[in-house]
Amino acid sequence: MTPFGLDAYLARIGWRGERSPTLATLASLLRAHMVAIPFENLDVLLGRPVRLDPGSLFAKLVTARRGGYCFEHTTLFHAVLDEFGYRTQTHAARVVMLTPRSESPRTHMFLTVHIGGDVVLVDPGFGGQAPLVPLPLVAGQDVRDGADCHRLVRDGEEWVLQAEIDRRLVPLWMSTLEPQYPIDFVLANHYVSTFPESPFVNRLMLRAITPEGRTSVMNRDVTERRGTEVRKYQLPDRAALRALLERDFGIELPDVEAIRVPSVPDWS
């Protein structure tokens, strides 16, 4: 990422602050990134390749003002943190929110960051239940942020990220925290974006942070959280999807009116 590229990224997320590798700066950058850049898998469903090289990521998430999923978010955020001088490490996890551990490949990407003698975890690309704040790598400590609550616990040799959903702690992902390298995520990204049984190939998945809360989409089902209030409804057609993308996600993408979502038969 060139200095010009960094400036353009910071303008994209609306961030202005001291460019020093502190915990306060990390927390501010993470929240700004997640508020400005939504989670989405539209390109997969539109039959477009998802590329993880810096140029492609910058063109899509910054210049085109699109969103992406974990590999895109975390690779871009990792590059930003390196520019700021943070000590970072990339990791892979098994998503177990809806799938048993034995059936979930390591297809999620997140980061740990060393600041002084402490280690914190940041996860800009998980989606609807992702923490908007860095989490200390400490087992059993609740981290509250508004209505959100997250906790890291140990399960044998693995760390588990939990989130409080409907007043109960739900496991989101599991990881050994062993280091991973770019080629590992190239392989995982190929699986996620092309394997016929991949959820990203079969489902529409979106998340946006709005001024009032969050908007999440799974296929036609929309959940809008505004403080403690939750509203759920279904998208009647692709035109409604396009309008929602423009309103809550800041994405203008006329092509979604022809999008094919295999798990939504009446849209296929």
TAGIJO-V793922 format. One record per residue. N is the residue number from 1. RES is the residue in one letter. SS is DSSP state (A for helix, B for strand, O for the rest). PHI is phi in degrees with one decimal (none if undefined). D_FIRST is the distance of its C-alpha to the first C-alpha in Angstrom with 1 decimal. Layout:
{{N RES SS PHI D_FIRST} {N RES SS PHI D_FIRST}}
This chain:
{{1 M O none 0.0} {2 T O -76.6 3.8} {3 P A -54.5 6.6} {4 F A -63.7 8.0} {5 G A -63.3 5.6} {6 L A -63.1 6.3} {7 D A -60.7 9.8} {8 A A -67.0 10.2} {9 Y A -61.5 9.6} {10 L A -64.0 12.0} {11 A A -67.6 14.3} {12 R A -59.9 14.3} {13 I A -94.4 15.6} {14 G O 67.8 17.7} {15 W O -104.0 16.8} {16 R O -136.3 17.9} {17 G O -177.3 18.7} {18 E O -77.1 18.5} {19 R O -86.6 15.2} {20 S O -126.7 17.1} {21 P O -81.4 17.0} {22 T O -107.7 20.3} {23 L A -65.8 21.8} {24 A A -63.3 22.4} {25 T A -65.2 18.8} {26 L A -59.4 17.9} {27 A A -62.5 20.7} {28 S A -67.1 19.9} {29 L A -63.2 16.2} {30 L A -61.2 17.6} {31 R A -63.9 20.4} {32 A A -62.0 18.5} {33 H A -60.3 16.1} {34 M A -72.4 19.2} {35 V A -71.2 21.2} {36 A A -83.7 18.9} {37 I O -114.1 17.6} {38 P O -76.6 20.7} {39 F B -92.6 21.5} {40 E B -163.4 22.8} {41 N O -122.9 23.7} {42 L A -62.4 24.8} {43 D A -61.9 23.1} {44 V A -59.8 25.0} {45 L A -72.8 28.2} {46 L O -89.6 27.6} {47 G O 76.3 27.3} {48 R O -103.3 23.7} {49 P O -67.6 21.4} {50 V O -104.3 18.7} {51 R O -108.7 15.7} {52 L O -110.8 13.1} {53 D O -71.0 10.7} {54 P A -55.4 7.1} {55 G A -62.9 8.4} {56 S A -67.1 11.5} {57 L A -63.5 10.5} {58 F A -64.1 8.6} {59 A A -63.0 11.7} {60 K A -81.4 14.1} {61 L A -80.9 13.4} {62 V A -101.3 11.9} {63 T A -66.2 13.4} {64 A O -82.8 16.5} {65 R O 57.6 16.9} {66 R O -95.0 18.0} {67 G O -114.6 18.2} {68 G B -172.3 18.2} {69 Y O -108.0 19.6} {70 C A -57.0 18.8} {71 F A -62.9 16.6} {72 E A -72.2 14.3} {73 H A -57.3 14.5} {74 T A -73.2 14.2} {75 T A -64.0 11.4} {76 L A -65.6 9.1} {77 F A -65.2 10.9} {78 H A -59.6 10.6} {79 A A -62.9 6.9} {80 V A -63.6 7.7} {81 L A -63.4 10.7} {82 D A -61.4 9.4} {83 E A -63.1 7.7} {84 F A -80.2 11.2} {85 G O 94.8 13.0} {86 Y O -77.5 14.7} {87 R B -92.5 16.5} {88 T B -126.1 15.9} {89 Q B -144.1 17.6} {90 T B -92.3 17.5} {91 H B -139.3 20.9} {92 A B -118.8 23.0} {93 A B -140.1 26.0} {94 R B -96.8 29.0} {95 V B -79.4 29.5} {96 V O -120.2 33.2} {97 M O -62.6 33.6} {98 L O -123.0 35.6} {99 T O -130.0 35.9} {100 P O -59.9 37.7} {101 R A -52.7 35.8} {102 S A -68.2 37.5} {103 E A -110.7 36.3} {104 S O -111.8 32.6} {105 P O -73.3 30.1} {106 R B -81.4 27.0} {107 T B -122.6 24.7} {108 H B -119.7 23.0} {109 M B -119.3 19.8} {110 F B -148.6 19.3} {111 L B -128.7 18.1} {112 T B -112.9 20.1} {113 V B -129.8 19.0} {114 H B -94.4 21.1} {115 I B -129.5 22.0} {116 G O 63.0 24.8} {117 G O -97.3 27.4} {118 D B -108.3 26.5} {119 V B -123.8 24.5} {120 V B -124.2 23.5} {121 L B -109.6 22.4} {122 V B -127.6 20.0} {123 D O -140.5 20.3} {124 P O -72.2 18.4} {125 G O -121.7 19.3} {126 F O -78.0 23.0} {127 G O 121.3 24.6} {128 G O -61.1 27.7} {129 Q O -105.1 28.7} {130 A O -69.1 25.3} {131 P O -72.6 25.5} {132 L O -89.0 23.7} {133 V O -129.1 23.9} {134 P O -64.7 23.0} {135 L B -110.7 26.0} {136 P B -59.4 27.5} {137 L O -79.1 28.1} {138 V O -135.1 31.8} {139 A B -74.8 34.4} {140 G O 82.1 36.5} {141 Q O -100.0 35.0} {142 D O -72.4 34.8} {143 V B -119.3 31.8} {144 R B -104.4 32.8} {145 D B -143.8 30.8} {146 G O 62.5 33.1} {147 A O -81.2 34.7} {148 D B -86.8 32.3} {149 C B -142.3 33.3} {150 H B -127.8 31.5} {151 R B -150.0 32.6} {152 L B -102.8 31.7} {153 V B -132.2 34.7} {154 R B -99.5 35.5} {155 D B -136.2 37.2} {156 G O 64.6 38.2} {157 E O -87.7 35.1} {158 E B -111.9 32.7} {159 W B -98.5 31.2} {160 V B -121.4 31.8} {161 L B -92.5 30.1} {162 Q B -114.9 32.8} {163 A B -131.2 32.9} {164 E B -83.4 36.0} {165 I B -128.3 37.0} {166 D O 52.7 40.4} {167 R O 69.3 41.4} {168 R B -138.4 40.8} {169 L B -80.7 38.0} {170 V B -117.4 36.4} {171 P B -70.3 34.3} {172 L B -98.1 30.9} {173 W B -150.0 29.5} {174 M B -130.1 30.3} {175 S B -151.3 28.3} {176 T O -81.6 29.2} {177 L O 66.6 26.0} {178 E O -72.2 25.7} {179 P O -63.3 22.2} {180 Q O -123.1 20.6} {181 Y O -122.2 18.1} {182 P A -50.6 15.7} {183 I A -64.3 18.7} {184 D A -61.6 20.9} {185 F A -81.7 18.9} {186 V A -60.9 18.8} {187 L A -64.7 22.6} {188 A A -64.4 23.0} {189 N A -64.4 21.0} {190 H A -62.0 23.4} {191 Y A -62.4 26.3} {192 V A -59.7 25.4} {193 S A -93.2 24.8} {194 T A -131.0 27.6} {195 F O -65.6 30.4} {196 P O -56.1 33.4} {197 E O -96.6 34.2} {198 S O -64.8 30.7} {199 P A -56.8 30.8} {200 F A -72.0 27.7} {201 V A -83.3 29.6} {202 N A -107.6 32.8} {203 R O -124.9 31.9} {204 L O -89.3 30.2} {205 M B -134.2 28.2} {206 L B -138.8 26.6} {207 R B -150.8 25.9} {208 A B -131.4 25.2} {209 I B -91.3 25.5} {210 T O -107.7 27.8} {211 P O -57.8 29.2} {212 E O -96.5 32.4} {213 G B 166.9 31.1} {214 R B -137.2 29.7} {215 T B -120.5 30.4} {216 S B -122.7 30.3} {217 V B -130.6 31.5} {218 M B -126.9 32.9} {219 N O 57.8 34.3} {220 R O -93.8 36.6} {221 D B -85.9 37.0} {222 V B -112.1 35.3} {223 T B -121.8 35.3} {224 E B -110.5 34.8} {225 R B -106.8 34.8} {226 R B -125.3 35.7} {227 G O 66.9 36.4} {228 T O -91.5 39.2} {229 E B -89.9 40.2} {230 V B -126.1 39.2} {231 R B -120.6 39.9} {232 K B -124.3 39.8} {233 Y B -158.4 40.5} {234 Q B -112.9 39.9} {235 L O -74.9 38.2} {236 P O -73.7 41.1} {237 D O -162.6 39.1} {238 R A -69.1 35.8} {239 A A -62.4 36.3} {240 A A -66.3 36.3} {241 L A -61.3 33.1} {242 R A -59.9 31.5} {243 A A -65.2 32.9} {244 L A -64.1 31.7} {245 L A -59.9 28.1} {246 E A -69.4 28.2} {247 R A -74.5 30.0} {248 D A -102.3 28.2} {249 F A -109.0 24.9} {250 G O 66.3 23.9} {251 I O -112.8 23.7} {252 E O -104.4 25.7} {253 L O -142.7 26.3} {254 P A -55.4 29.7} {255 D A -60.2 29.4} {256 V A -67.3 30.1} {257 E A -71.8 33.7} {258 A A -120.6 34.1} {259 I O -67.5 32.1} {260 R O -111.2 33.9} {261 V O -117.9 34.0} {262 P O -55.8 36.3} {263 S O -85.2 37.5} {264 V O -117.3 38.6} {265 P A -54.5 41.4} {266 D A -79.0 42.4} {267 W A -103.6 38.9} {268 S O -83.6 38.8}}
